[in-house]
Amino acid sequence: MINYRLLIIVLIFCGLYSCKNTNPNPVDENIIVNAVEVELDKKLDSIHKLGHTNGLGVALVNEKGSIFESGYGYSDRKIRANYTANTIQPIASISKVILGLTLAKAIEDGHLTLEDDINKFLDFEVRNPQYPEVPVLVKHLASHTSSINDGDYYDQSYINLEPDASENPNIDQEELANFYPMEDAKCLEAFLKNGLTNLDVESLDYIYSGHSPGTAYDYSNIGAGLTALVIEKATGTSFKEYSKKNIIAPLGLKNTSWNLSDLDSRKASTLYSTLELRHPNYRLITFADGGLYTSPHDLGIILTELIRGYNGNGTLLNTASYVQYYKKQLEASNFSDPKTIDRINDNLNHGIFIEYNNEYIGHTGGDPGVNTVMFFEPENNLGFIIFLNTDINTQESYNSFLDIGKILSETNKNILKKKNSIE
């Protein structure tokens, strides 16, 4: 399967288009953005009309809430259903940010700590067989230093939910081959136990790296799924319910859930491999790494909370928990690639399942039919969100995606310029 998530991680435009606010006097960006939103809307509409994606959703937020949100194109091309700021789709790896908030809340509630050995909570043992005496700690999962790789085994997490998909001419049959049938699907715990207790180094499904836990950064979706299971065992509550009770419900999110069945199916977007062909409906066994369903509007509410939390004004966690949530976990010694070591000096790092990327904090996401971006800049408390419901599979579509990021970043610059000009 194409590694969609690694594809999206290369979006380094965030650092290339950053700007800094040197004026400490607060001004309401909601007023200022009115002067630029018409131009912004026109530019985004023009980008969409280039025809590289069926649907596009965006949002700009600050610490007070949404300052711009809109949708372009179609959530369903066949019936010409409009893509709006309330259209629902999975957000791929940005889901890890909500996983991180859920973990931080479980820690705050006293169910576990970052220093805990994960085997304290599991019904099966997880040890890298090359380092059997070195425990995998909760903080290793949260910072992607657990020594647990994805590899070929992770591909089995993608489950096709349409038994007649091979007979449907609207489904991309080449892409369909990358999904596993429902009858092969395991529950989260069984899936993780099967992979993590396979100690055959020669097996294609072997998922441990050659690094000792805690020593090397290696982005792990399986590690994220394992975190959800650890939370479930530690709290005695299903991860989905604990996350809903402590994160989703308190923010009043109406179009957000780990279960699509909880939401209004009429708002759900189709996910496309090309402009004409779609992916089958699918789910992830390791759902916590990429399976949250939400809308640009709702994710904007989450991003506003993240900005507030960074500034000590959050409502989901107490101040100490947010400090821990944002604390940088990585050092140069965690990276083996010299180029990556250089990037950590440019502020590449991780908190609890949240990324530092140059001047920005947030996450990206990529899965079949899903491309998403969510970042904020702590220098000015402005953030932006991008949703696409179509694969990026050409250089032109990739450039178009980059252009959307540039436009949103430039709009933030214009907001700051107008702030400074009237103060």
N, C-alpha and C positions, 0 to 999 in steps of 0.2 A: 504493500500500500504506500502511496505517496506520503512522505512525512510532512503533512500540512503544517504541523505546529512549528517545525524547524524552518519552514518556508517563511512563515509570518515573523519569526523572531528576527529575520534580517532587516526588518523595517527600521532602519536607524535614522529615518527622517526626523524623529523626535528631537534628537540632539542637534541636527543640522539647522533646525528652524526655531531654536529656543530664543527667548528674549528675557530681559530682566527688568523688574520694576524698582527703580531707585527712589521713588517718591512714597514716603510712608503714610501720607494722608489718604484716608479711605474715601472712595467715590463709588457710587452705585453703578456697577457695570451693566445692570439691566436697563438703565436709561441710555447709556452710551451705545449699547449694541443695537439699539433701534436705528441709529444712524448708519450702521453698516450691514444690517441683516438683509436688506433688499439686494445689495450687491452680492452678499454671500449666497443667498438663495439662487441668484442668477448664475453664479459661477458653478455651484453644485449641480444645478439643473443641466448646465452645458456639459459638465463632465459626464453625467449620467447618459445624456443623449448621444455620447460617442458609442454607446452600445456594447460596453464591456461587461455589464452586469444587469441582471433583471431587476434587482431591488437594492436600494441603498437607503440606510437610515443614519442620521447624524444627530449629535447633541453637543452643545457647549454649556458648561456649568461653572458656577463659582461656589463659594462657601455658603451662599444664601439660597441657591437652587438653580433651576434651569434658566438660561438666558437666550437659548435658541435651540430648537429641535424641529426636525422635519424628516419626511420620507420622500423618496423619488422612485419612479418606476413601479414594478409589480411585485407583490408577494406571491402571486400566482399568475403566471403569464397566460395560461390557458383560459381562465375566466376573467382576465383583466382586473384582478383585485389589486387595489392600490397598496403600495408599501407606505406605511405611515410611521410616526414616532411611537405608536402603540402596537406595531406589528411584533409578533413573538417569534423568536427563533433561538436555537441553542447558540451559546456564545463561545464554545470551545474552551480554550485554556484560561480565558478570563474567569471562568468558573472557579479556578484555584484561588482567586482573591476572596471569594465568598467562603470557600473552604478554609482559608486562612483566618477569616473573621470568626468562623464557627469554632475553629481550634482555639483561637485566643479567648473566646467566651468560655469554652470548656475549662481552660486553664484558670481563668478568672473565677469560675465557679468552684474550683478546687478539685476537679475530677482527675487531673493529671498535670505534669509539668513538662517543660521542654527537655529537662535532663533525664526524664524517665526512660528506661529501657523499654522498648515497645513490647517485648516478650512478657512484661508484667501484666499485659492486658489480653494477649492473644491466646487462642486455644491450640495453636501450633507454633513451633519455634522458627524464628527467622534469624539466621546467621549466615554471613558470607562464609562459605566453606574454606576459603583461602585464609580467613582471619577468624577462626571459630571462637576465639577468646575476646573479640572486640564487639561490644554490644552496639546494636543500631538504636540510636536515641531518637526521641520525637523530634528534636531540633535538626537531626540529620535529614529526616523526611521533609521538614518544612523548608530547608535550605538547599535541597537537591544534592546532598552530600552523603546519601545513605549507602552508596555503592550498589544500588539496585538499578539496573538498566531496563530499558523497554525491550529492545530487540524484536525478534520475530514473534515472540510470545504475545506481546502487547497487541498485535494486529487482531488477535482472536477476540478482543474486546468489542469489536464493531459487529453488531448483530442486525441482519436484515429482518425487518418486521413484515415484509410483504411476501408471502409464500408463492404468489403467482408473478413475481417480479420478472422472471426470465421470459415471460410471455407478453410483457407490456412494452410496446414499441416506444413509449414515452420515457422509458428508463434507459440510462446509459449502460448497455450490457457489458462493455469493457470494464467500467467502474464497478459494476455489480459483482464481478469476480473477487473484489477485495473485501466483501462482506461475508460473514459467517451465518449459516442458517440458524433459525430459532431453536431447532432441536439440539444444536451443539452448545447452546448458551448455558453457562453456569451462573449461580448466584455469586455475588461479590466475594464472599468468604471462600467458597469452593474454588473460584478462579484464582484467587491470590494464593491459597494453600497449595494448589496444584503447581503453580509456577515457582513459588518461593521455597518449596521443599524439594524441588528437583535439583539435585546436587551433581548431576552428570555434566561435567565441563564440556564434553564433546557434543552434547545435545543442542540442537538449534534453538530449543526453548530455554536454554540456560540463560539466566538474566542477571547474574552478578558480575561486576567489573573486577579488575585486578587491583583495585585500590581499597585500602582499609577504610571502613566507615568513618566519616568525619574528615577525611583528608582531601577529597577531590570533588569538584563540582561536576555533576553529570545529570542533566535535566531528566527527570523521571516521572512519567505519567502513572506508572504502576505504583511508585512511591506515594503519589497523591491519593490514589485509590486506597492504598494501605492506610493512609492517615485517616480517611473516613471510617474505616473498620476499627481502628484504634479508638477513635472518638466514640464510636458506637458501643464498644466494649467497656470503655471507661465510664461512660455516662449511664449505661444500662438503658439507653433509648436509641431508636433507629436514628442514624445520622440525618436522614431527610427530615424527620420530625423535630429533632433538636435544632437543626439549622433553621427550619421554618419558624419555630417558636421564638428563637433568640435573635435571628437576623432578619428574615424576610417579613414576618408579621409586624415587628416593632417599627419598621420603616414604612408600613402601610402599602406594600408592593402588591398590586392587584394582578399584574401580568407576569409574575415571577414564580417559578416552582422547579423543583428537581423532577417533577412528574408532569409531563405534558397533559396527561388526562385530568389534571386539576384545573386546567386553564380553558379558556374559550377557544375551541378548535377553529372557529371562523377567523380568528386573528393570527393563526399560525402560518408562517411562510413555508412555501415549498423550497427545497434546497436543490440547486441546479449544478450540474457538472459543466454544461455549456449553456448558451442562451436557449437552445431548443430542448435539450435532454436534461432530465433530472436524476438525482440519486434516489434509491429506494428510501422509504421511511426506515430509520434505523435508531438504535440506541447504543449506549456504551455500558458495558458491564462495570467498568471502573468509572462510573458516572461523575464522581466528585472532581475528576481531573478535567472534565470538559462538557458535562451534560446538563448544565443549568439552562433552563429556558427563561428568557426575559425579553424586554423590549428596549429600544433606545431611551424611552422616557424613564422606565424603571431603573435601568442601569445608571442613568443620570442622577437619580436619587441616591443610589449607592455611592457614586463618585463624589457627590456633595458631602455625604457622610464621611468618606475617606479624607476629604480635604479638612473638614471640621475636626476629625479625630487627630489628624497630623498637627493641627494647631491647638490641641488641647480642649476642643469644644464638642467632641463627639458624644453621641447618645447611646450607641450600642455597647461600648466598652468604657471602663473608667480610664482616667488619664494614664495611670501606670500600665494598664494593659495595652493602650495604644502606643506608649513608648516602647514596650516590648515588641509589639507587632511590627513597628517600623525599624527596629534596631537592625543594623546591617550585620549579617551573619558570616560573610565571606571575607577571606584575606587572599592576597596574591598567591600564597602557597597552595590554595585550593584549586589553582588552575595550572594545567600542564602546557597549554598552548601559549607561546610567547605573545601572540597577537591578543589573546584574551587577557593575559596579564597586563598588557598595555591598556586594555579597555577598563580594567578595574580601577586603574589610575584616573580614568575618565568617568568614574562613578557608576560602573557596572557592578551591581550587587543585588542581594536579596534580603528582604525582611522575612516575615512569616508568610510564604507563598505570595509575596508581592515584590515586583522588580524595581530596581533603580536603573535607569537608562539615561546616562548623561544628565540633563537638567530635569528629567521627568521621572515620575513614580507611577506605576500602574502595571499593565500587562497587555499582551497581545494574544490572539487566538486564531487557530486555523484547524479546520476539520473538513470533511467532504461537504462542499456547498456552503461553508461558513468561513468568513474572514472578518475578524473583529479587532478593534484597537480601543484601549481605554487608558488615558494618561492624564495626569495633572502636573502642573509646574508649581512647586511650593514657593517659588520666589514671588508669584503673583496670584496664587490661589485660583487659577483658571485651568479648566480641564476640557478635554474633548473626547468624543466617542464616535466610532465608525462601525457600521454593520454592513456587510455584503451577504447576499444569499446565493452567490454564484462563485464557482471556483476561479481562482486566478491561474490561468493556464497558458497565457501568452505574455510576451514582453510588453505588448500594448496594454493589456489589462493590468499588469503589474505597475506600469508607469502611471496608469490612470489612478490606481489605488494610492500611489505615492503623491499624486497631485491633489487628491482629496485631503491628505494629511497636510500638505503645504498650504492649501487654502484655509484650513481650519487654524493652523498655526499663524498664518498671516493675519487672520481675523483677530486672533488674540493680540497680536502686535498692534493692530489698529485700535483695538479697545484701549490698550495701554497708552498709545499716543494721544487718543482723545481725552483720556483721564488727565494726562499730564498737561494738555493744552488748556484745560478749563480750570486747573487748580492754580 
